[in-house]
Amino acid sequence: MRAPSQQVGRFKSFSSTTSFATASQATIDTAKFCPGDYDYAPVTKPASARPIDTRKSQLIRTYTSLLRTTPLMLFFQHSNLTAIEWAAVRRELKKAIDAVPKPSQPSGLGFADLSSRMQLQVVRTNMFSVALRIVEFHSPHVSKTSLSAQVASQGQPAHDLSKMAYEAIREATVPADSAFAQLQPLMVGPIAALVLPAVSPAHLAAALTILSPVPGVFPAPTRKKSPGYHDPICQNGLAKLLLVGGRIEGQIFDQAGVNWVGGIQGGVDGLRAQLINTLQGAGLGITEALEGSSRSIWLALEGRRLQLDCGDEKSQS
């Protein structure tokens, strides 16, 4: 019987027979590998304060693009929904968005394909906060007098992952009334965002009836109309969602503000009609006030003229 050390020596090599057969034919030309410093980043890549190929950097770029291009975002706290629950919630949400009637007059906002562009996704709160700071305090192409604009005009990189953006958000003073200061307290715990590519009160109201129903204002669909909504899996998922606020046209709204936007009758067209009626009413009020004062002066002068005429007639008689 062989010793244990000899048995271990037998199975020391785990290479296959194919590798042994080709090992003698495989040669490596070491002459072409010269020692020295190599630039691993191609010259076409812009300089970055963060590695561009990391997942966090890609998330920051995604979130900054989302914040700049999306006019309506709702934020929900979620309690770790399962994949099946997320699928059920998204299914009912898409069904409610698709059921919204199309406007009679096309307004150019792309309401026809809004349901296909609607997203309900989980966001990384830390990366989203960084992206919100970049969007809020780093805008080199807006103000030509800012330091970011002056540095960008000199040819230095000014993208969201550049060193200039990093310095801008690090040295920025956060005003109390800024969107970042108002939204930062909400970015606590697991957060999900509902993204709509257009500000449509009708579609927002349809989404609220599913995700955050309010009796009498945004009632939940009945079992007869939407049996899938009352499915236990969907109900478990909806019970784990809590509306905490929204970002609409760059402004931060709480739950009451979001409900107010969703409750605008007639959507954007109805809001325009209300604005026109308000302006017309104000104009009519000003016109009546000016006409009333001038009319009273005219009546007073006319009455005095008649009184003088009557006095002259009596004196002549």
Secondary structure, DSSP 8 states (H G I E B T S, - for coil): ---HHHHHHHTS----HHHHHHHTT----GGG---S----S-TTS---SS-TTSHHHHHHHHHHHHHHH-SEEEEEEE----HHHHHHHHHHHHHHHHTS---SS--SS--TTHHHH-EEEEE-HHHHHHHHHHHHH--TTT-TTSHHHHHHHTT---STTSHHHHHHHHH----TTSHHHHHGGG--SSEEEEEESS--HHHHHHHHHHHS-BTTTB----TTT-GGGGSHHHHHHHHTEEEEEEEETTEEE-HHHHHHHHT-TTHHHHHHHHHHHHHHHHHHHHHHHHHHHHHHHHHHHHHHHHHHHHHHHHHH-
